[in-house]
Amino acid sequence: MAHFGRDVRVEKKGIIDLVTQIDLEVERGFRAMVAERFPGHVVLGEEFSEAAQQHEAVSRYCWVFDPVDGTTNYAHGLPIFCSSLALEIDGAPAVAAVYDPTRRELFTAARGQGAWLNGSRLHVSSATALIDSLLCTGFPYSVQQNPGELIALFGEFISRSRAVRRLGSAALDLCYVAAGRLDGFYERHLQPWDIAAGALIVQEAGGRVSSIEGAAFRSRDGSVLASNGHIHGRMLETILELDARLRSRNRTQ
């Protein structure tokens, strides 16, 4: 926050994929903390992920960390970003924390013990119909290469829901589902540090989380469909119906 809204050094990892010195500094500090407190643990973080991915198998304990989720927002002075952290034990998420420093909101969860926002218990919304639901999604950094399918699915949900938002932080999107601010969230082409923490928080708030095709959720599989549970089937149906239409169209071309 000391640097937010001020001159921040911004570099490009891709055409529209940014990294700031804050991303790097926060992750370095976190890695140093874990190395000191838990020397046998592994850190899988966004900015220095390659080495950790090679050594994940040597430890039961893996901290999955995004120092700034919503870097593009941060770099532009838009106050929608957070830090996201999950501890996985033997591949399963055990605890999670997502902190939004602009709103001073700390979302936490522990497996089997519920989810919390600044000490108050979280629970997902009660919406039962898509037309009464506020949804959210995100687009990958590769969106410019093949925007058609993403825009088509966005359009499907716009026509079937109350509204669809695109906030720019998958971790916060998931936390907002857990808090009942959103009724559902979907996105493809994600990394583990984007969704590991938020997925556990949704589940512990009484929601449902799967892959975007409906399979059991795994943070390494690269997609997520999260909801209050009531509308999960309708969201999944919308996604699969569009996928089938697109496959049929591609075969006939």
LOTOR-122259 format. One record per residue: residue in three letters; x, y, z of N, C-alpha, C in turn. Coordinates in steps of 0.1 Angstrom, whole numbers, padded with zeros to 4 digits, always signed. Each point is the difference from the previous one (the first is absolute). Layout:
LOTOR-122259
ALAXYZXYZXYZ ...
END
This chain:
LOTOR-122259
MET+0008-0012+0000-0008+0012+0000+0009+0013+0000 ALA+0012-0002+0005+0009+0012+0001+0003+0005-0014 HIS-0001-0009-0010+0003+0004-0014-0012+0001-0009 PHE-0012-0003+0005-0012+0000-0008-0003+0014-0004 GLY-0003+0002-0013-0004+0013-0006+0012+0009-0002 ARG+0012-0005+0002+0012+0008-0002+0008-0007-0012 ASP+0011+0006-0003+0008-0005-0011+0005-0014+0004 VAL-0003-0010-0007+0004-0014+0002+0006-0005-0013 ARG+0012-0007+0002+0006-0005-0012-0007-0012-0005 VAL-0005+0000-0013-0008-0010-0006+0008-0006-0011 GLU+0001-0013-0001+0006-0007-0011-0010-0010-0006 LYS+0003-0005-0012-0009-0009-0006+0005-0014+0000 LYS-0009-0010+0004+0004-0014-0002-0006-0006-0013 GLY-0010+0008-0005-0006-0004-0013-0006+0013-0006 ILE-0008-0001-0010-0005+0012-0007-0008+0009+0010 ILE-0009-0007+0008-0008+0008+0009+0002-0005+0014 ASP+0010-0009+0003+0002-0006+0013+0011+0008+0007 LEU-0004+0007+0011+0009+0009+0006+0006-0005+0013 VAL+0011+0005+0004+0006-0003+0013+0006+0013+0005 THR-0002+0003+0013+0006+0012+0006+0011-0004+0010 GLN+0007+0010+0005+0010-0003+0010-0006-0004+0013 ILE-0013+0003+0002-0007-0003+0012-0003-0015+0000 ASP-0004-0006-0011-0002-0014-0001+0012-0008+0004 LEU+0012+0005-0005+0012-0007+0002+0005+0001+0015 GLU-0002+0012+0005+0005+0003+0014-0009-0008+0010 VAL-0013+0000-0002-0009-0007+0009+0003-0015+0000 GLU+0002-0006-0012+0002-0014-0001+0014-0004+0006 ARG+0010+0009-0003+0013-0003+0007-0001+0000+0015 GLY-0007+0010+0005-0002+0000+0015-0007-0012+0005 PHE-0010-0004-0007-0008-0012+0005+0009-0013-0001 ARG+0007-0001-0011+0009-0012-0001+0010+0000+0011 ALA+0006+0011+0004+0010+0001+0010-0007-0004+0014 MET-0012+0004+0002-0008-0003+0012-0002-0015+0002 VAL-0005-0006-0011-0002-0015+0000+0013-0007+0002 ALA+0010+0004-0007+0013-0007+0001+0005+0000+0015 GLU-0002+0011+0007+0004+0002+0014-0009-0009+0009 ARG-0013+0001-0002-0009-0006+0010-0003-0015-0004 PHE+0000-0003-0013-0003-0014-0004+0010-0004-0011 PRO+0012-0003+0004+0010-0003-0010-0002-0012-0009 GLY-0009-0009+0004-0003-0012-0008-0012+0002-0009 HIS-0006+0012+0000-0011+0002-0009+0004+0006-0013 VAL-0009-0001-0010+0002+0005-0013-0010+0012-0002 VAL+0005+0010-0008-0009+0011-0004-0002+0000-0015 LEU-0012-0001-0004-0004+0002-0014-0006+0014-0002 GLY+0008+0009-0005-0005+0014-0001+0000+0004-0015 GLU-0007+0010-0003-0001+0005-0014+0013+0004-0006 GLU+0007+0008+0007+0012+0007-0006+0012-0009+0000 PHE+0001-0010+0008+0012-0009+0000-0004-0014+0000 SER-0009-0004-0009-0007-0013+0001+0008-0012-0005 GLU+0009+0002-0009+0006-0011-0008+0008-0009+0010 ALA+0008+0005+0008+0008-0008+0009-0009-0008+0010 ALA-0011+0007+0005-0009-0007+0010-0007-0012-0007 GLN-0005+0002-0012-0007-0011-0007+0009-0012-0002 GLN+0013+0002-0001+0009-0011-0002+0002-0008+0013 HIS-0002+0007+0012+0003-0006+0013-0013-0003+0008 GLU-0012+0002-0006-0012-0002+0008-0001-0014+0006 ALA+0005-0010-0007-0002-0013+0004+0008-0004+0012 VAL+0010+0008+0004+0009-0004+0011-0006+0005+0013 SER-0011+0007+0001-0005+0004+0013-0015-0002+0000 ARG-0005-0004+0012-0015-0001+0001-0007+0013+0001 TYR+0008+0011+0002-0006+0013+0003+0004+0010-0011 CYS-0010+0005-0006+0002+0010-0011-0008+0012+0002 TRP+0007+0012+0001-0007+0013+0001-0002+0005-0014 VAL-0013+0003-0003-0003+0004-0014-0003+0015+0002 PHE+0008+0009-0006+0000+0014+0003+0000+0009-0012 ASP-0009+0010+0000+0000+0011-0010+0002+0013+0008 PRO+0011+0006-0002+0003+0012+0008-0009+0012-0003 VAL-0004+0001-0013-0010+0010-0004-0009-0006-0011 ASP-0012-0004+0004-0009-0005-0010-0009+0012-0004 GLY+0002+0003-0013-0006+0013-0005+0011+0010-0003 THR+0011-0005-0005+0011+0009-0002-0003+0011-0010 THR-0008-0003-0011-0003+0010-0009-0008+0011+0006 ASN-0010-0003+0009-0007+0010+0008+0009+0008+0008 TYR+0009-0007+0007+0010+0007+0009+0008+0010-0008 ALA+0005-0004-0011+0009+0008-0008-0007+0012-0005 HIS-0013-0001-0002-0008+0012-0005-0007+0008+0011 GLY+0003-0004+0012-0006+0008+0011-0015-0004+0003 LEU-0004-0011-0005-0014-0005+0003+0000-0009+0012 PRO-0008+0004+0010+0001-0007+0013-0007-0013+0001 ILE+0003-0009-0009-0006-0014+0001+0012-0009-0002 PHE+0006-0004+0011+0011-0009+0000+0002-0006+0014 CYS+0008-0011+0001+0001-0006+0013+0013-0008+0000 SER+0003-0006+0011+0010-0011+0001-0007-0013+0004 SER+0004-0011-0006-0008-0012+0001+0010-0011+0004 LEU-0004-0008+0010+0009-0011+0006-0008-0012+0004 ALA+0004-0012-0004-0005-0012+0005+0011-0010+0004 LEU-0002-0007+0010+0009-0011+0004-0006-0013-0004 GLU+0007-0007-0009-0005-0014-0004+0009-0010+0007 ILE-0007-0010+0005+0007-0011+0007-0004-0013-0007 ASP+0010-0006-0006-0002-0012-0008-0009+0003-0012 GLY+0001+0012-0005-0008+0004-0012-0014+0005+0003 ALA-0004+0000+0012-0013+0005+0004+0001+0013+0008 PRO-0008+0010-0004+0000+0013+0007-0004-0002+0015 ALA+0007+0005+0009-0003-0001+0014-0004+0013+0007 VAL+0007+0011-0004-0004+0013+0005+0002+0010-0011 ALA-0007+0011+0001+0001+0010-0011-0002+0014+0006 ALA+0006+0010-0006-0002+0014+0004+0001+0009-0013 VAL-0009+0009-0001+0001+0010-0011-0002+0014+0007 TYR+0009+0009-0003-0001+0013+0007-0001+0011-0011 ASP-0010+0008+0002-0002+0012-0008+0004+0012+0008 PRO+0012+0006-0003+0004+0011+0008-0007+0013-0001 THR-0007+0002-0012-0007+0013-0001-0013+0000+0008 ARG-0006-0011+0002-0012-0001+0008+0003-0006+0014 ARG+0012-0004+0002+0004-0006+0013-0009-0012+0003 GLU-0002-0008-0010-0008-0012+0001+0009-0013+0000 LEU-0001-0008+0010+0008-0012+0000-0010-0012+0000 PHE+0000-0007-0011-0008-0012-0002+0009-0012+0004 THR-0005-0009+0009+0007-0012+0004-0009-0012+0000 ALA+0007-0012+0000-0007-0012+0001+0009-0011+0004 ALA-0005-0010+0007+0007-0012+0004-0009-0012-0004 ARG+0006-0010-0005-0008-0012-0005-0008-0006+0011 GLY-0013+0000-0002-0009-0006+0010-0004+0009+0012 GLN+0005+0013-0001-0002+0009+0011-0007+0013-0004 GLY-0004+0001-0013-0007+0012-0004+0008+0011-0006 ALA-0006+0010-0005+0007+0012-0006-0005+0013+0007 TRP+0009+0010+0000-0002+0011+0008+0005+0013-0007 LEU-0006+0011+0003+0004+0013-0004+0002+0009+0012 ASN+0012+0004+0003+0004+0008+0011-0007-0005+0013 GLY+0000-0014+0001-0005-0006+0012-0015-0003+0000 SER-0007+0004-0010-0015-0003-0001-0002-0011-0010 ARG-0009-0010+0003-0002-0011-0008-0005+0003-0014 LEU+0005-0006-0010-0005+0002-0013-0010-0011-0005 HIS-0009+0004-0008-0009-0010-0006-0004+0005-0014 VAL-0001-0009-0009-0004+0003-0014-0014+0005-0001 SER-0004+0006-0011-0013+0005-0002-0011-0011-0001 SER-0012+0005-0001-0011-0010-0001-0007+0001-0013 ALA+0005+0007-0010-0006+0000-0014-0002-0013-0006 THR-0011-0003-0005-0003-0013-0006-0002+0000-0015 ALA-0001+0012-0006-0002+0000-0015+0011+0009-0006 LEU+0005-0003-0012+0010+0007-0007-0005+0015-0002 ILE-0012+0002-0003-0005+0013-0004+0000+0009+0013 ASP+0001-0006+0012+0001+0008+0012+0014+0001+0005 SER+0010-0004-0008+0014-0002+0005+0009+0010-0006 LEU+0009+0005+0008+0011+0008-0005+0013-0008-0001 LEU+0005-0001-0012+0011-0009-0004+0012+0008-0002 CYS+0012-0007-0001+0012+0007-0003+0009-0010-0008 THR+0009+0006-0007+0010-0008-0008+0013+0008-0002 GLY+0009-0006-0007+0012+0006-0003+0005-0005-0013 PHE+0010+0008-0006+0005-0004-0013+0015-0002+0002 PRO+0006-0010-0007+0014-0003+0001+0009+0010-0007 TYR+0013+0000+0003+0009+0009-0007+0001-0003-0015 SER-0005-0012-0004+0001-0004-0014-0013+0004-0007 VAL-0009+0008+0006-0013+0002-0006+0000+0006-0014 GLN+0010+0008-0003+0001+0006-0013+0002-0010-0011 GLN+0005-0012+0003+0003-0010-0010-0012-0007-0005 ASN-0010-0002+0009-0012-0007-0003-0012+0005+0008 PRO-0004+0012-0002-0011+0005+0008-0014-0005-0002 GLY-0002-0007-0011-0013-0003-0005-0008-0009+0010 GLU+0006-0011+0005-0007-0009+0009-0002+0007+0014 LEU+0009+0008+0004-0002+0006+0013-0011+0010+0000 ILE-0001+0008-0011-0010+0010-0002-0014-0007-0002 ALA+0000-0012-0007-0012-0007-0002-0006-0005+0014 LEU+0009-0005+0009-0005-0005+0013-0005+0012+0008 PHE+0008+0011-0001-0004+0012+0008-0014+0004-0005 GLY-0003+0000-0013-0013+0004-0005-0011-0010+0005 GLU+0003-0013+0000-0010-0010+0005-0004+0004+0014 PHE+0010+0003+0009-0004+0002+0014-0006+0014+0001 ILE+0003+0010-0008-0007+0013+0001-0014-0002-0003 SER-0004-0009-0010-0014-0002-0004-0008-0008+0010 ARG+0008-0007+0009-0008-0009+0009+0001+0004+0015 SER+0008+0010+0003+0002+0004+0014-0005+0015+0002 ARG+0001+0004+0013-0003+0014+0003+0011+0009-0006 ALA+0012-0004+0002+0012+0008-0006+0012-0008+0002 VAL+0010+0004-0008+0013-0007+0000+0011+0011+0002 ARG+0009-0002+0010+0011+0009+0002+0013-0006-0003 ARG+0010+0009-0002+0014-0004-0003+0009+0009+0008 LEU+0004-0005+0012+0007+0009+0010+0015+0000-0002 GLY+0006-0011-0004+0015+0000-0002+0008-0007+0010 SER-0007-0007+0010+0007-0007+0010-0008-0013+0004 ALA+0005-0011-0005-0007-0013+0002-0001-0003+0014 ALA+0010+0003+0008+0000-0003+0015-0011+0008+0006 LEU-0002+0012-0003-0011+0008+0006-0013-0004-0005 ASP-0001-0003-0013-0012-0005-0005-0006-0012+0007 LEU+0009-0010+0003-0004-0011+0008-0004+0003+0014 CYS+0008+0009+0006-0004+0005+0014-0014+0007+0000 TYR-0003+0007-0011-0013+0007+0000-0011-0010-0002 VAL+0003-0012-0007-0010-0010+0000-0002-0006+0014 ALA+0010-0002+0007-0001-0005+0014-0007+0009+0009 ALA+0001+0013-0003-0006+0011+0009-0015+0003-0005 GLY-0004-0007-0011-0014+0003-0004-0001+0013-0008 ARG+0011+0006-0004-0001+0012-0008-0002-0003-0015 LEU+0006-0012-0003-0002-0006-0014-0007-0013+0002 ASP-0007-0004-0010-0007-0013+0001+0008-0011-0007 GLY+0008+0004-0010+0008-0010-0007+0012+0006-0007 PHE+0010-0008-0003+0012+0005-0006+0006-0012-0009 TYR+0004+0004-0012+0006-0010-0009+0012+0006-0007 GLU+0010-0008-0003+0011+0004-0008+0009-0011-0004 ARG+0005+0001-0012+0010-0010-0005+0014+0006+0000 HIS+0010-0008-0002+0014+0004-0002+0005+0007+0012 LEU-0002-0006+0012+0005+0005+0012+0012-0008+0006 GLN+0007+0007+0009+0012-0007+0006-0004-0004+0015 PRO+0007-0009+0006-0003-0004+0013-0001+0011+0010 TRP+0009+0010-0001+0001+0011+0010-0012+0009-0002 ASP-0007+0000-0011-0012+0008-0002-0012-0005+0008 ILE-0001-0013+0002-0013-0006+0004+0001-0010+0012 ALA+0012-0004+0004+0002-0010+0011-0007+0005+0013 ALA+0003+0012+0004-0005+0006+0012-0015+0002-0001 GLY-0004+0007-0010-0014+0004-0002-0010-0012-0001 ALA+0005-0010-0006-0009-0012-0002-0003-0006+0014 LEU+0010-0001+0009-0003-0006+0013-0009+0009+0008 ILE+0002+0014-0002-0009+0009+0007-0014-0002-0004 VAL-0003-0001-0013-0013-0003-0005-0006-0012+0006 GLN+0008-0011-0001-0005-0013+0005-0004+0001+0015 GLU+0009+0006+0008-0003+0001+0014-0011+0010+0003 ALA-0004+0008-0009-0011+0009+0002-0013-0006-0005 GLY+0000-0013-0004-0012-0007-0004-0002+0000-0014 GLY+0009+0004-0008-0002+0000-0015+0006-0012-0006 ARG-0001+0000-0014+0005-0012-0007+0010+0005-0010 VAL+0011-0008-0002+0011+0003-0009+0003-0012-0008 SER+0001+0002-0013+0004-0011-0009+0009+0006-0011 SER+0005-0009-0009+0006+0006-0012-0011+0006-0009 ILE+0003+0007-0010-0010+0007-0008-0008-0010-0008 GLU+0005-0012-0002-0007-0011-0007-0008-0009+0010 GLY+0001+0003+0013-0008-0008+0010+0008-0010+0007 ALA+0013-0002-0003+0008-0010+0007+0004+0004+0014 ALA+0005-0009+0008+0005+0004+0013+0010+0011-0001 PHE-0001+0010+0009+0010+0011-0001+0014-0004+0005 ARG+0010+0004-0008+0014-0001+0003+0006+0013-0004 SER+0008+0006+0009+0006+0013-0003+0009+0000-0012 ARG+0006-0012-0003+0009-0001-0011-0006-0002-0013 ASP-0014-0002-0001-0006-0003-0012-0004+0012-0009 GLY+0001+0012+0006+0000+0012-0008-0013+0006-0003 SER-0011-0004+0007-0013+0006-0002-0008-0001+0013 VAL-0011+0008+0001-0008-0001+0012-0014+0004-0004 LEU-0009-0006+0007-0014+0004+0000-0005+0000+0014 ALA-0003+0011+0006-0003+0001+0014-0014+0007+0001 SER-0008-0005+0010-0013+0006+0001-0005-0002+0014 ASN-0012+0005+0003-0007-0002+0012-0005-0014+0002 GLY+0001-0008-0011-0005-0014+0000-0013-0001-0007 HIS-0009+0009+0003-0014-0001-0006+0000+0002-0015 ILE+0009+0009-0005+0000+0002-0015+0011-0007-0007 HIS+0007-0008+0007+0012-0007-0006-0004-0008-0012 GLY-0011-0008+0001-0004-0008-0011-0004+0008-0012 ARG-0007+0012+0002-0004+0008-0012+0013+0007-0006 MET+0009+0004+0008+0012+0006-0006+0008-0011-0008 LEU+0001-0012+0006+0007-0010-0008-0007-0004-0012 GLU-0013-0001+0000-0008-0002-0012+0002+0010-0011 THR+0000+0013+0004+0003+0011-0009+0013-0002-0007 ILE+0011-0003+0008+0013-0002-0006+0001-0012-0009 LEU-0006-0011+0004+0001-0012-0008-0008+0001-0013 GLU-0012+0007+0001-0008+0002-0012+0007+0008-0010 LEU+0007+0011+0004+0007+0008-0009+0012-0008-0006 ASP+0007-0007+0008+0012-0008-0005-0005-0010-0011 ALA-0011-0006+0002-0005-0010-0009-0004+0007-0013 ARG-0006+0012+0000-0003+0008-0012+0012+0004-0007 LEU+0010+0004+0007+0012+0005-0007+0008-0012-0006 ARG+0000-0012+0006+0006-0011-0006-0008-0005-0012 SER-0013+0001+0000-0008-0004-0012+0003+0010-0011 ARG+0000+0013+0003+0003+0010-0010+0014-0002-0007 ASN+0009-0003+0009+0014-0002-0005+0001-0012-0009 ARG-0008-0011+0003+0000-0012-0009-0005+0003-0013 THR-0010+0009-0001-0007+0002-0013+0007+0010-0008 GLN+0010+0007+0005+0007+0010-0008+0011-0006-0008 
END
